[in-house]
Amino acid sequence: MHSGQAFANPREAHIGVAKVPDERLDRLADLYHPKKLTHASVEYVDLGANWPGSSERKRFHRHLRNVDALAHVVRAFDDPSIPHVGPVDPLRDIKKR
């Protein structure tokens, strides 16, 4: 998923889910034998930074309404296999927000 096609539309929300295993929950399940065991999971919504038009901003804000937290991820590395516009400058990118 590191090809340019994976990031073909930066204005699209990319959703990922990470399961969160917990050894404490597993130990409790071994003791009490519940009918069902559900580990926590975290859903991530990756929104690209390029949303210039006002109609597109409305779509961007619709995505943000449903989140519990925001994380500003800043690129601080060069990798030709991952597209990037212009020079990599994390301090500049932080100041833009």
N, CA and C of each residue as an Amber inpcrd file, in Angstrom:
protein
   291
   0.8190000  -1.1920000   0.0000000   0.0000000   0.0000000   0.0000000
   0.8610000   1.2530000   0.0000000   2.0980000   1.1570000  -0.3790000
   2.9610000   2.3280000  -0.4260000   3.0780000   2.9090000  -1.8220000
   2.2640000   2.4320000  -2.7430000   2.3500000   2.9680000  -4.0960000
   1.5940000   4.2810000  -4.1790000   1.8400000   5.0260000  -5.2290000
   1.1580000   6.2830000  -5.4410000  -0.3460000   6.0970000  -5.5760000
  -0.7780000   4.9310000  -6.0600000  -2.2030000   4.6830000  -6.2160000
  -2.9280000   4.6180000  -4.8780000  -2.2420000   4.2020000  -3.8150000
  -2.8760000   4.1140000  -2.5040000  -3.3170000   5.4950000  -2.0360000
  -2.6660000   6.5430000  -2.5150000  -2.9830000   7.9040000  -2.1150000
  -3.4670000   8.7110000  -3.3170000  -4.1240000   8.0410000  -4.2550000
  -4.5090000   8.6750000  -5.5130000  -5.4470000   9.8580000  -5.3200000
  -6.3370000   9.7930000  -4.3270000  -7.2750000  10.8900000  -4.1160000
  -7.0950000  11.4370000  -2.7010000  -6.2900000  12.4930000  -2.5390000
  -6.0330000  13.0200000  -1.2030000  -7.2570000  13.6750000  -0.5620000
  -8.3290000  13.8830000  -1.3220000  -9.5340000  14.4990000  -0.7660000
 -10.5420000  13.4580000  -0.2900000 -10.1450000  12.2110000  -0.3210000
 -11.0000000  11.1280000   0.1250000 -10.6020000  10.7360000   1.5400000
 -11.5540000  10.3950000   2.3780000 -11.2440000   9.9260000   3.7290000
 -10.8130000   8.4660000   3.6390000  -9.6910000   8.1490000   4.2380000
  -9.1930000   6.7720000   4.2860000  -9.4040000   6.2710000   5.7080000
 -10.1200000   5.1600000   5.8400000 -10.4740000   4.6410000   7.1570000
  -9.6970000   3.3740000   7.4410000  -9.1610000   3.2840000   8.6590000
  -8.4450000   2.0980000   9.1000000  -8.8990000   1.7290000  10.5020000
  -8.8740000   0.4390000  10.8150000  -9.2670000  -0.0260000  12.1320000
  -8.1140000  -0.8340000  12.7120000  -7.7480000  -0.5110000  13.9500000
  -6.6830000  -1.2420000  14.6460000  -7.2910000  -1.9210000  15.8690000
  -7.1210000  -3.2250000  15.9480000  -7.5850000  -3.9560000  17.1230000
  -6.5850000  -3.7370000  18.2500000  -7.0830000  -3.6530000  19.4830000
  -6.2370000  -3.3840000  20.6370000  -6.2750000  -4.5960000  21.5760000
  -5.3200000  -5.5010000  21.4330000  -5.3110000  -6.6690000  22.3220000
  -4.9550000  -6.2500000  23.7450000  -5.4900000  -6.9710000  24.7140000
  -5.2360000  -6.6430000  26.1140000  -5.0890000  -7.9450000  26.9000000
  -3.8850000  -8.2180000  27.3730000  -3.6130000  -9.4540000  28.1140000
  -4.4640000  -9.5330000  29.3770000  -4.7660000  -8.4020000  29.9960000
  -5.5880000  -8.4020000  31.2080000  -6.9790000  -8.9330000  30.9110000
  -7.5430000  -8.5270000  29.7840000  -8.8640000  -9.0100000  29.3910000
  -8.8230000 -10.5080000  29.1160000  -7.7580000 -10.9560000  28.4690000
  -7.6070000 -12.3870000  28.1910000  -7.5320000 -13.1980000  29.4840000
  -6.7980000 -12.6930000  30.4760000  -6.6940000 -13.3990000  31.7650000
  -8.0540000 -13.4740000  32.4540000  -8.8060000 -12.3670000  32.4110000
 -10.1470000 -12.3740000  33.0090000 -11.0570000 -13.3640000  32.2960000
 -10.9430000 -13.4100000  30.9740000 -11.7670000 -14.3450000  30.2010000
 -11.4200000 -15.7930000  30.5700000 -10.1290000 -16.0780000  30.8140000
  -9.7320000 -17.4180000  31.2380000 -10.3290000 -17.7730000  32.6010000
 -10.4600000 -16.7870000  33.4710000 -11.0130000 -17.0270000  34.8080000
 -12.5360000 -17.1880000  34.8100000 -13.2390000 -16.3340000  34.0320000
 -14.6970000 -16.2590000  34.1220000 -15.4430000 -16.8750000  32.9400000
 -14.7680000 -17.2350000  31.8830000 -15.3580000 -17.8990000  30.7110000
 -16.6210000 -17.1920000  30.2000000 -16.5030000 -15.9620000  29.7620000
 -17.6930000 -15.2530000  29.2640000 -18.1910000 -15.8830000  27.9630000
 -19.4670000 -15.6460000  27.6570000 -20.0390000 -16.1550000  26.4060000
 -19.4160000 -15.4500000  25.2020000 -19.0340000 -14.1950000  25.4210000
 -18.4770000 -13.4010000  24.3220000 -17.3100000 -12.5730000  24.8470000
 -16.2690000 -12.4410000  24.0490000 -15.1030000 -11.6290000  24.4030000
 -14.8330000 -10.6620000  23.2500000 -14.8580000  -9.3730000  23.5520000
 -14.6420000  -8.3720000  22.5140000 -13.5140000  -7.4420000  22.9450000
 -12.4220000  -7.4830000  22.2040000 -11.3160000  -6.5590000  22.4700000
 -11.6630000  -5.1890000  21.9070000 -11.0470000  -4.1770000  22.4440000
 -11.2570000  -2.8120000  21.9520000 -10.6720000  -2.6620000  20.5530000
 -11.1900000  -1.7090000  19.8300000 -10.6140000  -1.3670000  18.5310000
 -10.6640000   0.1510000  18.3840000  -9.7530000   0.6820000  17.5840000
  -9.6820000   2.1120000  17.3420000  -9.8250000   2.3310000  15.8420000
 -10.7450000   3.2160000  15.4760000 -10.9410000   3.5310000  14.0650000
 -10.2470000   4.8530000  13.7620000  -9.4370000   4.8520000  12.7170000
  -8.7070000   6.0470000  12.2860000  -9.2780000   6.5240000  10.9630000
  -9.4690000   7.8290000  10.8490000  -9.9020000   8.4320000   9.5950000
  -8.7870000   9.3680000   9.1530000  -8.1720000   9.0580000   8.0310000
  -7.0720000   9.8640000   7.5040000  -7.6270000  10.8120000   6.4580000
  -7.5690000  12.1060000   6.7620000  -8.0270000  13.1270000   5.8250000
  -6.8210000  13.8870000   5.3180000  -6.6910000  13.9700000   4.0130000
  -5.5830000  14.7200000   3.4370000  -5.6780000  16.1990000   3.7810000
  -4.5780000  16.8900000   3.6600000  -4.5300000  18.3110000   4.0300000
  -4.9760000  19.2250000   2.9010000  -5.1560000  18.7160000   1.7080000
  -5.4530000  19.5630000   0.5510000  -6.9520000  19.6500000   0.2830000
  -7.6320000  20.5730000   0.9400000  -9.0620000  20.7860000   0.7570000
  -9.2960000  22.2680000   0.4570000  -8.9070000  22.7580000  -0.7080000
  -8.9120000  24.1940000  -0.9490000 -10.2830000  24.8400000  -1.1300000
 -11.2150000  24.2250000  -1.8420000 -12.4810000  24.8820000  -2.1560000
 -13.4490000  24.8870000  -0.9990000 -14.3610000  25.8900000  -0.9650000
 -15.2950000  26.0000000   0.1660000 -16.2780000  24.8300000   0.2030000
 -16.7250000  24.3470000  -0.9540000 -17.6420000  23.1970000  -0.9530000
 -16.9230000  21.9480000  -0.4410000 -15.6370000  21.8230000  -0.7630000
 -14.8580000  20.6860000  -0.2780000 -14.5920000  20.8140000   1.2150000
 -14.4390000  22.0350000   1.7020000 -14.2380000  22.2410000   3.1460000
 -15.4430000  21.7490000   3.9370000 -16.6350000  21.9410000   3.3990000
 -17.8420000  21.4550000   4.0770000 -17.7930000  19.9390000   4.2160000
 -17.3610000  19.2640000   3.1690000 -17.2250000  17.8020000   3.2300000
 -16.1780000  17.4110000   4.2670000 -15.0790000  18.1430000   4.2940000
 -13.9990000  17.9160000   5.2550000 -14.5390000  18.0550000   6.6860000
 -15.2860000  19.1160000   6.9440000 -15.8300000  19.3550000   8.2820000
 -16.8580000  18.3020000   8.6730000 -17.5980000  17.7710000   7.6980000
 -18.5480000  16.6850000   8.0000000 -17.8120000  15.4740000   8.5620000
 -16.6390000  15.1620000   8.0140000 -15.8440000  14.0470000   8.5300000
 -15.4020000  14.3280000   9.9650000 -15.0340000  15.5650000  10.2520000
 -14.5110000  15.9080000  11.5710000 -15.5770000  15.8730000  12.6630000
 -16.8250000  16.0740000  12.3150000 -17.8920000  16.1060000  13.3230000
 -18.0250000  14.7990000  14.0850000 -17.6320000  13.6930000  13.4790000
 -17.8640000  12.3810000  14.0750000 -16.6500000  11.8010000  14.7850000
 -15.6230000  12.5740000  15.0000000 -14.4200000  12.0350000  15.6300000
 -14.3560000  12.3930000  17.1070000 -13.6010000  11.6010000  17.8650000
 -13.4140000  11.8460000  19.2900000 -12.1100000  12.5710000  19.5810000
 -11.1620000  12.5250000  18.6710000  -9.8640000  13.1780000  18.8730000
  -9.2600000  13.5190000  17.5200000  -8.3590000  14.4950000  17.5270000
  -7.6380000  14.8810000  16.3130000  -6.1440000  14.7010000  16.5430000
  -5.4470000  14.2650000  15.5330000  -3.9880000  14.1610000  15.5860000
  -3.4330000  14.8260000  14.3340000  -2.4990000  15.7260000  14.5110000
  -1.8570000  16.3870000  13.3790000  -0.5560000  15.6320000  13.1130000
  -0.5310000  14.8800000  12.0380000   0.6360000  14.0800000  11.6820000
   1.4480000  14.8630000  10.6630000   2.7280000  15.0430000  10.9600000
   3.6000000  15.8460000  10.1160000   4.6960000  14.9570000   9.5470000
   4.9230000  15.0730000   8.2600000   5.9580000  14.2730000   7.6070000
   7.3280000  14.8710000   7.8890000   8.2520000  14.0110000   8.3220000
   9.6120000  14.4680000   8.6300000  10.6420000  13.5300000   8.0220000
  10.3250000  12.9470000   6.8620000  11.2470000  12.0150000   6.2150000
  11.0990000  12.1150000   4.7040000  12.1370000  11.7270000   3.9980000
  12.0970000  11.6450000   2.5350000  11.9580000  10.1900000   2.1360000
  11.0080000   9.8920000   1.2700000  10.8450000   8.5480000   0.7300000
  10.2360000   8.7000000  -0.6580000  10.9780000   8.4170000  -1.7030000
  10.4660000   8.6120000  -3.0600000   9.2590000   7.7360000  -3.3930000
   9.0230000   6.6660000  -2.6300000   7.8790000   5.8020000  -2.9270000
   6.5720000   6.3400000  -2.3530000   6.6580000   7.3910000  -1.5050000
   5.4550000   7.9930000  -0.9330000   5.3650000   9.4280000  -1.4490000
   4.3230000   9.7310000  -2.2300000   4.2230000  11.0570000  -2.8560000
   4.1960000  12.1990000  -1.8420000   4.8290000  13.2970000  -2.2270000
   4.8350000  14.5060000  -1.4080000   5.0100000  15.6930000  -2.3370000
   4.2510000  16.7530000  -2.0900000   4.3430000  17.9550000  -2.9210000
   5.3400000  18.9070000  -2.2840000   6.3620000  19.2730000  -3.0210000
   7.3510000  20.2240000  -2.5230000   8.3320000  19.5910000  -1.5530000
   9.2160000  20.4220000  -0.9990000  10.2260000  19.8980000  -0.0740000
   9.5980000  19.5090000   1.2720000  10.1870000  18.5110000   1.9180000
   9.7170000  18.0910000   3.2320000  10.2100000  19.1110000   4.2540000
   9.2680000  19.7500000   4.9510000   9.6050000  20.7780000   5.9340000
   8.5730000  20.7060000   7.0690000   8.8090000  19.8590000   8.0870000
   7.8050000  19.6810000   9.1390000   7.5020000  20.9660000   9.9250000
   8.4700000  21.8110000  10.1770000   8.1990000  23.0550000  10.9160000
   7.2560000  23.9580000  10.1400000   7.4520000  24.0630000   8.8460000
   6.5540000  24.8640000   7.9960000   5.1530000  24.2720000   8.0470000
   5.0560000  22.9510000   7.9620000   3.7500000  22.3010000   7.9510000
   3.0140000  22.4840000   9.2740000   3.7280000  22.4970000  10.3900000
   3.1040000  22.7170000  11.6840000   2.5770000  24.1490000  11.7840000
   3.3400000  25.1040000  11.2880000   2.9450000  26.5060000  11.3720000
   1.7350000  26.8190000  10.4880000   1.5110000  26.0290000   9.4280000
   0.3820000  26.2520000   8.5240000  -0.9380000  25.9820000   9.2090000
  -0.9750000  25.1500000  10.1870000  -2.2420000  24.7160000  10.7990000
  -2.6870000  25.6580000  11.8260000
